[in-house]
Amino acid sequence: MADASVQSDDATHCAFFYGTLMVPEVFYSVCYNNKSVPKAIADLHTFHPATLHGYCRRRVLYADYPGITEDADHSVYGMFTTGLTKANLAKLNFFEGAQYERRTVKVKLLSKVGNVKGEGNVEGEEKEAEVYVYMDKEELEDKEWDLEEFRREKLTKWTRAGYVFEDCDPHAPATVAGEVKDAAV
């Protein structure tokens, strides 16, 4: 089956992160099992501020992380990240789990970042990226997820060795939009 994910020019993949993975140390903890990676690994990835239109970010009930759902009246601030390998995507699918579906979207890179409400943002180039969309709107609070609160109160826990995969179900990774699951034989 063909790889349905978005590739950059160097055959790596691009993603839009809007929650815990916006913080490079969390991304490295998920993809490399260490919040501090060698410079050569860090240099493989770029993190650029971006906006995803047509989606809304909310807190997941009883969790430290958010989910997004389609909503034409909202936009989500996040990070456009490049340099993801197939192995990185496999770990991200496992990390996100069956609560999420990975989809291809278009994001706008920000040439200037405004305030937390997005006021003052200046949008630039449009890019395709993978994003993880939350599948059950009923499990989302009617409250925006707060990156700064996460950094202050939860980041240390989320970058502790082994923590990010503690509650992951190896049999329930995120699905990928458009992929057909293999039938059981």
C-alpha positions in Angstrom: 0.0 0.0 0.0 1.2 3.5 -0.8 2.3 5.7 2.1 -0.6 8.2 2.6 1.3 10.7 4.6 2.6 14.1 3.5 6.3 14.0 2.5 8.7 16.9 2.3 11.3 17.3 -0.4 13.8 15.1 1.4 11.4 12.1 1.7 10.7 12.8 5.4 7.3 13.8 6.6 5.7 17.0 8.0 3.2 17.3 10.8 1.2 20.0 12.6 1.3 19.6 16.4 -1.1 21.6 18.6 -0.7 20.2 22.0 2.0 18.5 24.1 4.1 17.7 21.0 4.5 21.4 20.3 7.2 21.3 23.0 10.3 19.8 21.3 11.3 17.9 24.5 8.0 16.1 24.5 8.4 15.3 20.8 11.9 14.0 21.4 10.6 11.9 24.4 8.0 10.3 22.1 10.2 9.8 19.1 13.6 9.1 20.7 12.8 8.2 24.3 14.9 11.1 25.6 14.0 14.7 26.1 17.6 15.7 25.2 18.8 14.4 21.9 22.2 14.9 20.2 22.4 18.0 18.1 22.6 15.8 14.9 19.1 14.5 15.8 17.7 17.9 16.7 19.0 19.3 13.5 16.8 16.8 11.5 13.6 18.6 12.7 12.3 22.1 12.4 9.5 23.6 14.5 7.8 26.6 12.9 4.7 28.4 14.3 1.6 27.8 12.2 -2.2 28.1 12.1 -4.7 25.4 11.2 -8.0 26.9 10.1 -11.3 25.1 10.4 -10.6 23.3 13.6 -11.1 23.9 17.3 -8.7 22.8 20.1 -10.2 21.7 23.5 -9.0 20.0 26.6 -9.6 16.2 26.7 -11.6 15.3 29.9 -9.4 14.2 32.8 -6.2 14.5 30.7 -3.2 16.8 30.3 -3.5 17.0 26.6 -6.0 18.5 24.0 -7.8 17.2 21.0 -9.0 19.1 17.9 -12.2 18.6 15.9 -13.4 20.2 12.7 -15.1 23.6 13.3 -15.3 26.2 10.5 -15.5 29.1 12.9 -12.2 28.4 14.7 -8.4 28.2 14.1 -5.7 26.4 16.1 -2.2 27.7 16.8 0.5 25.1 16.7 3.9 24.0 15.3 4.6 22.8 11.7 7.3 20.2 12.2 9.5 18.7 9.5 12.0 15.8 9.3 9.7 13.1 10.6 10.7 9.6 9.5 8.4 6.6 9.0 9.7 5.3 12.4 8.7 8.7 14.0 5.2 8.4 12.5 4.8 4.9 13.8 5.8 6.0 17.4 3.4 9.0 17.1 0.5 6.8 16.0 1.2 4.6 19.0 1.5 7.6 21.3 -1.7 9.2 20.1 -3.7 6.0 20.1 -7.1 5.0 18.8 -8.7 8.3 20.2 -7.1 10.0 17.2 -7.2 9.8 13.4 -4.2 11.1 11.4 -5.3 13.3 8.5 -3.6 15.5 5.9 -4.5 19.2 6.3 -3.2 22.6 5.0 -1.6 24.9 7.6 -0.4 28.5 7.3 3.1 29.2 8.5 3.3 32.3 10.7 5.9 35.0 9.8 4.9 36.8 13.0 3.3 35.3 16.1 0.8 37.5 18.0 -0.9 36.9 21.4 -2.4 33.7 22.7 -5.7 34.6 21.0 -4.0 34.8 17.6 -4.3 38.6 17.5 -1.4 40.0 15.6 -0.5 36.7 13.8 0.8 37.3 10.3 0.3 34.3 8.0 2.6 33.3 5.2 3.2 30.2 3.1 0.7 27.4 3.1 2.0 23.8 3.7 0.5 20.3 3.8 1.0 18.4 7.1 -0.3 15.5 9.0 -2.4 16.2 12.1 -4.1 14.0 14.7 -7.8 14.8 15.0 -9.7 13.7 18.1 -12.5 11.2 17.3 -15.0 11.7 20.2 -16.3 15.3 20.7 -18.2 14.2 23.8 -14.8 13.6 25.6 -13.7 17.2 25.1 -14.3 20.0 27.6 -15.7 23.3 26.5 -12.4 24.9 27.4 -9.3 25.8 25.4 -6.2 23.8 26.2 -3.4 26.1 27.6 0.2 25.5 26.4 1.7 27.8 29.1 -0.2 26.0 31.9 1.1 22.7 30.5 4.7 24.0 30.5 4.4 25.2 34.1 2.5 22.3 35.6 3.0 19.2 33.6 6.1 19.4 31.3 8.5 17.8 33.9 6.2 14.7 34.1 5.8 14.4 30.4 9.5 14.4 29.7 10.4 11.8 32.3 11.9 8.7 30.8 9.3 6.1 29.8 6.3 8.3 30.9 4.8 9.2 27.5 4.0 5.5 26.7 2.8 4.4 30.1 -0.9 4.4 29.2 -0.5 3.5 25.5 -2.3 0.4 24.1 0.0 -1.3 21.7 -3.0 -2.8 19.9 -4.8 0.5 19.4 -2.6 3.1 17.5 -4.1 6.1 15.8 -5.8 5.4 12.5 -4.7 7.1 9.3 -7.4 8.7 7.2 -7.9 6.9 3.9 -6.0 3.7 4.9 -7.8 0.4 4.8 -7.1 -1.8 7.7 -5.9 -5.4 6.9 -8.7 -7.9 7.4 -8.1 -10.6 10.0 -7.3 -13.9 8.3 
